[in-house]
């Protein structure tokens, strides 16, 4: 049995509450950020500000400022404009981005834009979600240039006009 750090366990409980719609998005992000700061300091990990920051958006722009490029294992790259505050990714046609392979869960992952930050959550998928080669164990802030792996698909966050 693998021992789980208290902070990681607390993050998972918060994610479960959010998935059950028991927490507002704002409350979820505030609690998660506090836990991430505590976790990073306890593990002597670098601050999340060591990577290129996302532009801060006070109000939703008239046109998308990010795209999510999807590279399937057997096809052509396709770009999706990030034109709302939240998108879901998975095998089900109910998702905003549909990835039709058996190594992708019906509801696999969720991307949220909160306070100028793009946050990726794995929705308890069977095969996991990876960011830059590391399995996602808790919600993570995503930056342009990061590589997200969902099944055999590679996803890239790209800034428009940069």
N, C-alpha and C positions, 0 to 999 in steps of 0.2 A: 504494500500500500504506500502511495506517495504522499508525503506530508505537504500540506498546502499552507503557505504563509497566511497569517490572519488578515492582512490587507488585501491579498488576492481573493480570499474567501469573501471578504466584505464587498469587494467589487462585483463578484459574481452574484451575491445577494441583491445588490442594487440593480444589476442588469436584469435579474429575474423580476424584481418589482416593476421596472420600466416595461419589460416585455408584457407583463400583466396589466399594463396601463394604470398602475397604482401611484406612479410618480409623474409629475409634469416634466416636460423636457428641461425646463430651467432648473428645477430642483435636482433632477438627475445629473445634469452637467456640473452644477455647483458641488454636489456631494462627491462625484467622481473625480473632479479636479483636486479636491481636498485629499482624497484617498491616494491619488497618484503622487501628489507632493510628499505625503507621509511615506509612501512606499519607496519612492526614489531616494529620499533622505536616509531611510533605514537601510537600504541596500547600497548606499554610496554610489548611486547611478547618476549620470549627468542629467542636468535639467533638460526639460523638453525644449527649451529655447535655444539649444545648440544647433538646431537645423534652421533652414530658411523659413522665416515666418510667413504665414498666409496673410494676404492683405485683409485689413479689418473692414467689415462691411456693417455700417450702422443701419442701413435699410436695404431691403432686397433690391438689387439692381434691375433696370429695365430689360437688360439682356444678360444672358449667362456669362460669367467670367471664368468658369471652369468647365472642362470637359472630362469625361471619363472614357478613355480609349480602351476598347476590349479587343484582345487578340486571341481568337479561338485557336485550338491546336491544329485545325484542318482548314482554316478559312482566312478571309481577309479581315484586316483590322477595321473596326467600326467605332465611331465616336458618338457619344451621347452627351448632349449639353446638360450640365448640372443646373437645371432651371427651376428647381424648387428646394425647399429647406431640408427635405428628407427623401431618400430613394431606397428602395429595397432591391436586392439582387437574389435570384434563385431560379430554380427549374420551373416553378409554377407560372402560368400565364398571368397571374395576379400581380407579379412583381413589375417594377419599373424597368428593370433590365433582366431579360430572360436568358438564361444560359442552359441550353437543352442537352445536358449530358447527365449520365447516372451518377457521376462523382460529385454532383452539385445537389445540395438539399433543396427541397421545395421552397423554403424560406431560409436562405443561407446566411445572408449578411445585410447590414443596414448602414447607410452613410447619412450622417446628420451634419448640417451646417449650423453651428451655434457660436455666436459672438466672434465671427470671423475664423473659426476653427472647423476643420473638417474632421469628424470623429467616425471611426469605423468600429462596428460591433459585429461579432460573430453571433448568430442566433442559434447557438447550440447545434451547429451543423455536425454531421457525423464525421466528415473528412477534414474539418477545420478550415480556417482562413489564415493565410500567411502574409506578412508584410516584410519585405526585404529579406525573405528567407526564414523569418522567425514566426513560429505559430502564435497566433493572437490568443492570449489568455484572458485579456480584459480589454475594455474599450481603449482605442489608441488614436491619438491625433495623427492625421495623415497630411503629408506635405507634397507639393508638386515634385515629381521625380521619384516618389516612392513606387515600388512595384508590389501590387497585391496579387496573390495567387488564390484562386478559387477553383478547386478541381484542376483541370488541365488548362484553364483560362488564365491569361495574364491581363491585369487591368492596370492602367496608368492614369494618374491624375495629372492634368495639364492645365496651366494657366492660359487663358485666351489673350492674345496680344502681347505675350512676353517671349 
